[in-house]
């Protein structure tokens, strides 16, 4: 995708029609079909509900949302040559379809689209778009900036291939520069070798910055509107992009690139002394304020949950409007994450045509919405029944 599409364009329905899972955590062999609307995965704790969403997330990103070690998804005690396999069929209203497959072993990961191997992970992104809401999402707001950057990167990479490419190029240049900086501290790496990486870091950093700026501006406006509709008071939510250039505005992309280059060049002595690149896109953050106060420091649990829910719903809107396709909404452990008022607010804001896959220990929490839902009962990683 090049550029930024306007909202309200032609929409093409996309959904995950079916999934097949083998040897993934406690899911030994599972095949499911999903409805185009609400799908409720229920069962007691530890039965495989979150494992199912994790397997689905592999079809979206090629990665887990729970661990950085792919091998951790293999069953306990699995043989050395064991393979976890996830296969999903994605269909579109215009007749398009893709069969996505991710195979994971201790030796690595293999991705196929329509039975053709994909050389790079980037080839998978955007084939199936999803927004995931889990109980751990509160840590995005409470913890350090790395989790907030990851949230931004996952959403933007699903809708903008140019952003994903810039992020990958920036990360490669950053790794090489940091290796040289560590050597420079021990007087082994010449200064000109380090300086050679300033140009690519500035080029890709400026591209990342511009896309993040537009994304967070739109995300903040939508999240503020959604928060106002959920919160029971006059509280106002604001999102601030804390970028590497401290909010400076530029008249042209060339001016922004020059500023990025000056920043990289001007920080070289400090970087050598510290042995790492201290400024750049990899240090950026976003800050949320509630009625002028830092939400991270002063927000209650209820306010944090409402803000995080507002952000996820805003992501859902952005994916639909910028990509032209609705994303799938994945909700993990609805009972523990959202109280009754927030559950009701969530469901009143969901489009009836949006494919939603949620897990819960108590499906009765959904009330009358169960009448039009597909329910899937899991026990010990096995399918017990579907309705």
C-alpha positions as CSV (number, residue, x, y, z in Angstrom):
1,X,0.0,0.0,0.0
2,X,1.4,3.4,-1.0
3,X,0.1,6.5,0.8
4,X,-2.9,6.8,3.0
5,X,-6.4,6.1,1.6
6,X,-9.3,8.2,2.6
7,X,-12.0,6.9,5.0
8,X,-15.3,5.8,3.5
9,X,-14.0,4.1,0.4
10,X,-15.1,0.8,-1.1
11,X,-15.0,-2.0,1.5
12,X,-14.4,-5.6,0.8
13,X,-15.4,-8.1,3.4
14,X,-12.7,-10.5,4.6
15,X,-12.9,-13.3,7.0
16,X,-11.2,-16.4,8.3
17,X,-13.5,-19.3,7.1
18,X,-11.6,-22.2,8.7
19,X,-8.5,-23.2,10.6
20,X,-6.7,-26.5,11.0
21,X,-4.1,-26.9,13.8
22,X,-1.7,-29.8,14.6
23,X,0.7,-30.2,17.5
24,X,0.4,-26.6,18.7
25,X,0.7,-26.6,22.5
26,X,-2.2,-28.7,23.8
27,X,-4.0,-28.6,20.5
28,X,-3.0,-31.9,19.1
29,X,-5.5,-32.0,16.2
30,X,-8.2,-29.3,15.8
31,X,-10.3,-28.3,12.8
32,X,-12.8,-25.5,13.1
33,X,-15.1,-23.4,10.8
34,X,-16.1,-19.9,11.8
35,X,-19.1,-17.8,11.1
36,X,-18.8,-14.4,9.5
37,X,-20.2,-12.8,12.7
38,X,-19.7,-13.7,16.4
39,X,-17.8,-16.8,17.3
40,X,-17.6,-17.7,21.0
41,X,-14.8,-20.1,22.2
42,X,-15.7,-21.4,25.6
43,X,-14.3,-23.8,28.2
44,X,-12.7,-23.8,31.6
45,X,-9.2,-22.3,32.1
46,X,-6.3,-24.3,30.7
47,X,-8.4,-26.0,28.0
48,X,-6.7,-24.4,24.9
49,X,-8.8,-21.3,24.3
50,X,-5.9,-18.8,24.3
51,X,-3.7,-21.4,22.5
52,X,-6.3,-21.2,19.6
53,X,-6.1,-17.4,19.4
54,X,-2.3,-17.7,19.5
55,X,-2.4,-20.1,16.6
56,X,-4.6,-17.7,14.7
57,X,-2.2,-14.8,15.4
58,X,0.5,-16.8,13.6
59,X,-1.6,-16.6,10.5
60,X,-1.7,-12.8,10.9
61,X,1.9,-12.0,11.8
62,X,3.9,-15.3,11.6
63,X,4.6,-14.8,15.3
64,X,3.2,-15.5,18.8
65,X,1.8,-12.8,21.0
66,X,2.9,-14.7,24.1
67,X,6.5,-15.7,23.5
68,X,9.5,-14.7,21.4
69,X,10.6,-18.4,21.2
70,X,8.7,-20.2,18.4
71,X,9.8,-23.6,19.7
72,X,7.8,-22.9,22.9
73,X,4.6,-23.6,21.0
74,X,5.5,-27.2,20.5
75,X,3.8,-29.7,22.9
76,X,5.6,-30.5,26.1
77,X,7.9,-33.5,25.5
78,X,7.6,-33.3,21.7
79,X,10.2,-35.2,19.7
80,X,13.2,-33.3,18.2
81,X,11.7,-33.4,14.8
82,X,8.1,-32.4,15.8
83,X,6.3,-29.8,13.7
84,X,3.4,-27.5,14.8
85,X,1.3,-26.6,11.8
86,X,-1.5,-24.0,11.4
87,X,-3.5,-23.6,8.2
88,X,-6.3,-21.2,7.6
89,X,-8.5,-20.3,4.7
90,X,-9.1,-16.6,4.2
91,X,-12.0,-15.6,1.9
92,X,-13.1,-12.3,0.5
93,X,-16.5,-11.1,-0.8
94,X,-15.0,-10.4,-4.2
95,X,-14.1,-14.1,-4.6
96,X,-10.5,-13.8,-3.6
97,X,-9.1,-16.4,-1.2
98,X,-5.8,-17.4,0.3
99,X,-4.8,-20.5,2.1
100,X,-2.2,-19.6,4.7
101,X,0.1,-22.1,6.4
102,X,2.7,-21.7,9.1
103,X,4.8,-24.7,10.1
104,X,7.0,-24.4,13.2
105,X,9.8,-26.7,14.3
106,X,12.9,-26.4,16.5
107,X,14.9,-25.7,13.4
108,X,12.8,-22.8,12.3
109,X,9.6,-21.7,10.6
110,X,8.1,-22.2,7.2
111,X,5.4,-20.1,5.7
112,X,3.3,-21.0,2.6
113,X,0.6,-19.0,0.8
114,X,-1.5,-21.0,-1.5
115,X,1.0,-23.8,-1.2
116,X,3.9,-21.6,-2.3
117,X,6.8,-20.9,0.1
118,X,7.2,-17.3,1.3
119,X,10.9,-16.3,1.5
120,X,10.3,-13.5,4.1
121,X,7.9,-13.0,6.9
122,X,6.8,-9.7,5.3
123,X,5.1,-11.7,2.6
124,X,2.5,-12.9,5.1
125,X,1.6,-9.6,6.6
126,X,-1.7,-8.1,5.4
127,X,-3.1,-11.4,4.1
128,X,-5.3,-11.7,7.2
129,X,-5.7,-8.6,9.4
130,X,-6.7,-8.7,13.0
131,X,-6.9,-6.7,16.2
132,X,-6.2,-8.7,19.4
133,X,-7.3,-7.6,22.9
134,X,-6.0,-9.7,25.8
135,X,-5.8,-9.3,29.6
136,X,-2.1,-8.5,29.2
137,X,-2.9,-5.4,27.2
138,X,-2.9,-3.2,30.3
139,X,0.9,-3.7,30.4
140,X,1.1,-1.7,27.2
141,X,-0.1,1.3,29.1
142,X,1.7,0.5,32.4
143,X,5.1,-0.8,31.2
144,X,7.9,0.9,29.2
145,X,7.8,2.2,25.6
146,X,8.8,-1.0,23.9
147,X,5.3,-2.5,24.3
148,X,3.7,0.6,23.0
149,X,6.0,0.7,19.9
150,X,5.2,-2.9,19.3
151,X,1.5,-2.2,19.3
152,X,2.0,0.6,16.8
153,X,4.3,-1.5,14.6
154,X,1.9,-4.5,14.5
155,X,-1.0,-2.4,13.4
156,X,0.8,-0.3,10.9
157,X,2.7,-3.2,9.4
158,X,-0.6,-5.0,8.6
159,X,-2.0,-2.1,6.6
160,X,1.2,-0.5,5.1
161,X,3.8,-2.6,3.4
162,X,6.0,0.4,3.0
163,X,6.0,0.9,6.8
164,X,7.0,-2.7,7.4
165,X,9.9,-2.4,4.9
166,X,11.1,0.8,6.5
167,X,11.0,-0.8,9.9
168,X,13.0,-3.9,8.8
169,X,15.6,-1.7,7.0
170,X,15.9,0.5,10.0
171,X,16.3,-2.4,12.4
172,X,19.1,-4.0,10.2
173,X,21.0,-0.7,10.1
174,X,20.6,-0.2,13.8
175,X,21.9,-3.7,14.7
176,X,25.0,-3.1,12.5
177,X,25.6,0.4,14.0
178,X,25.3,-0.9,17.6
179,X,27.8,-3.7,16.9
180,X,30.3,-1.1,15.6
181,X,29.6,1.2,18.6
182,X,30.4,-1.6,21.0
183,X,33.6,-2.2,19.1
184,X,34.4,1.5,19.1
185,X,34.3,1.6,22.8
186,X,37.2,-0.8,22.8
187,X,38.9,1.2,20.0
188,X,38.4,-1.5,17.4
189,X,35.9,0.1,15.0
190,X,36.9,3.1,12.9
191,X,34.6,6.2,13.3
192,X,33.9,6.4,9.6
193,X,32.3,2.9,9.6
194,X,29.9,4.0,12.3
195,X,29.1,7.3,10.5
196,X,28.3,5.3,7.3
197,X,25.2,3.9,9.0
198,X,23.8,7.4,9.9
199,X,22.5,7.9,6.4
200,X,20.3,4.8,6.2
201,X,19.2,5.2,9.8
202,X,18.1,8.8,9.0
203,X,16.4,7.7,5.7
204,X,14.4,4.9,7.3
205,X,13.9,6.7,10.6
206,X,12.3,9.7,8.8
207,X,10.0,7.4,6.9
208,X,8.9,5.6,10.0
209,X,8.4,8.9,11.8
210,X,6.1,10.3,9.2
211,X,3.9,7.2,9.1
212,X,3.7,7.0,12.8
213,X,2.9,10.7,13.1
214,X,-0.1,10.3,10.8
215,X,-1.2,7.0,12.3
216,X,-1.1,8.3,15.9
217,X,-2.9,11.5,15.1
218,X,-5.8,9.5,13.6
219,X,-5.7,6.9,16.3
220,X,-5.7,9.5,19.0
221,X,-8.8,11.3,17.6
222,X,-10.7,8.1,17.2
223,X,-9.7,6.7,20.6
224,X,-10.8,10.0,22.3
225,X,-14.2,9.8,20.6
226,X,-14.6,6.1,21.6
227,X,-13.5,6.8,25.2
228,X,-16.0,9.6,25.5
229,X,-18.7,7.2,24.5
230,X,-17.7,4.5,27.0
231,X,-16.5,6.5,30.1
232,X,-19.3,7.4,32.6
233,X,-17.9,11.0,33.1
234,X,-16.6,14.0,31.3
235,X,-13.0,12.7,31.2
236,X,-11.1,13.4,28.0
237,X,-8.5,11.1,26.5
238,X,-5.5,12.6,24.6
239,X,-2.7,10.8,22.8
240,X,0.7,12.4,22.3
241,X,3.4,11.1,19.9
242,X,6.7,11.4,21.7
243,X,9.0,11.3,18.7
244,X,12.8,11.4,18.3
245,X,12.7,15.1,17.1
246,X,10.5,16.3,20.0
247,X,7.5,17.2,17.9
248,X,9.3,19.5,15.4
249,X,7.4,20.3,12.2
250,X,9.0,20.3,8.7
251,X,8.1,22.0,5.5
252,X,9.1,19.0,3.3
253,X,10.4,15.4,3.5
254,X,13.8,16.7,2.6
255,X,13.9,19.0,5.6
256,X,12.8,16.1,7.9
257,X,15.6,13.9,6.5
258,X,18.1,16.6,7.0
259,X,17.0,17.0,10.7
260,X,17.3,13.2,11.2
261,X,20.8,13.2,9.7
262,X,21.9,16.1,12.0
263,X,20.5,14.3,15.0
264,X,22.4,11.1,14.2
265,X,25.7,12.9,13.4
266,X,25.4,15.2,16.5
267,X,25.0,12.3,18.9
268,X,28.0,10.3,17.8
269,X,30.2,11.1,20.7
270,X,27.6,10.1,23.3
271,X,26.7,7.0,21.3
272,X,30.4,5.9,21.2
273,X,30.8,6.6,24.9
274,X,27.6,4.6,25.8
275,X,28.2,1.8,23.2
276,X,24.7,2.1,21.7
277,X,22.5,4.3,19.5
278,X,20.6,6.5,22.0
279,X,18.2,8.4,19.7
280,X,16.0,7.4,16.9
281,X,12.8,5.6,15.9
282,X,13.7,2.7,18.3
283,X,13.3,5.1,21.3
284,X,10.0,6.7,20.4
285,X,6.9,6.4,22.5
286,X,3.3,7.6,22.8
287,X,1.8,9.1,26.0
288,X,-1.8,9.0,27.0
289,X,-3.3,11.7,29.1
290,X,-6.7,11.7,30.8
291,X,-8.0,15.2,31.4
292,X,-4.5,16.5,31.3
293,X,-2.9,13.9,33.7
294,X,-0.5,11.1,32.7
295,X,-2.7,8.0,32.5
296,X,0.2,5.7,33.2
297,X,0.9,7.3,36.6
298,X,-2.6,8.5,37.7
299,X,-5.1,6.2,35.9
300,X,-7.2,3.8,37.9
301,X,-7.6,0.2,36.7
302,X,-11.0,1.0,35.2
303,X,-9.7,4.1,33.4
304,X,-6.7,2.1,32.0
305,X,-9.0,-0.7,30.8
306,X,-11.4,1.8,29.1
307,X,-8.5,3.6,27.5
308,X,-7.0,0.3,26.2
309,X,-10.4,-0.8,24.9
310,X,-10.8,2.5,23.1
311,X,-7.4,2.2,21.5
312,X,-8.2,-1.3,20.2
313,X,-11.5,-0.2,18.8
314,X,-9.8,2.7,17.2
315,X,-7.3,0.3,15.6
316,X,-10.2,-1.7,14.3
317,X,-11.7,1.4,12.6
318,X,-8.3,2.4,11.1
319,X,-7.6,-1.0,9.6
320,X,-11.0,-0.9,8.0
321,X,-10.8,2.6,6.6
322,X,-7.2,2.6,5.5
323,X,-7.0,-0.9,4.0
324,X,-10.5,-1.1,2.6
325,X,-11.1,-4.4,4.5
326,X,-12.5,-5.0,8.0
327,X,-10.0,-6.7,10.3
328,X,-11.0,-9.6,12.5
329,X,-11.5,-8.8,16.2
330,X,-10.0,-11.3,18.6
331,X,-10.9,-11.0,22.3
332,X,-9.2,-13.2,24.9
333,X,-10.8,-14.0,28.3
334,X,-13.7,-11.6,28.1
335,X,-14.9,-12.4,31.6
336,X,-11.8,-11.4,33.5
337,X,-10.9,-8.4,31.3
338,X,-14.1,-6.4,31.0
339,X,-16.8,-5.7,33.6
340,X,-20.5,-5.7,32.6
341,X,-20.7,-2.0,31.6
342,X,-17.6,-2.2,29.4
343,X,-18.8,-5.5,27.8
344,X,-22.0,-3.8,26.9
345,X,-20.3,-0.8,25.5
346,X,-18.0,-3.0,23.5
347,X,-20.8,-5.0,21.9
348,X,-22.9,-1.9,21.1
349,X,-20.0,-0.6,19.1
350,X,-19.3,-3.7,17.0
351,X,-20.6,-3.9,13.5
352,X,-22.9,-6.8,13.1
353,X,-20.9,-7.8,10.0
354,X,-17.6,-7.8,11.8
355,X,-16.1,-11.2,12.3
356,X,-15.3,-11.6,16.0
357,X,-13.7,-14.5,17.8
358,X,-13.7,-14.3,21.5
359,X,-12.9,-16.7,24.4
360,X,-14.6,-16.9,27.7
361,X,-15.2,-19.4,30.5
362,X,-18.8,-18.3,30.8
363,X,-20.7,-17.8,27.4
364,X,-23.8,-16.7,29.3
365,X,-22.1,-13.4,29.8
366,X,-23.0,-12.6,26.2
367,X,-26.7,-12.8,27.0
368,X,-29.1,-12.7,24.0
369,X,-26.1,-12.2,21.6
370,X,-25.5,-16.0,21.9
371,X,-28.6,-16.6,19.8
372,X,-26.8,-15.4,16.7
373,X,-23.4,-16.7,17.6
374,X,-21.4,-19.8,16.7
375,X,-20.3,-21.4,19.9
376,X,-17.3,-23.7,20.1
377,X,-16.7,-25.7,23.3
378,X,-13.0,-26.8,24.0
379,X,-11.8,-29.3,26.6
380,X,-8.3,-30.5,27.0
381,X,-7.4,-29.0,23.6
382,X,-10.2,-31.0,21.8
383,X,-13.4,-29.9,20.2
384,X,-16.4,-31.0,22.3
385,X,-19.3,-29.4,20.5
386,X,-20.3,-26.6,18.2
387,X,-23.6,-24.8,17.8
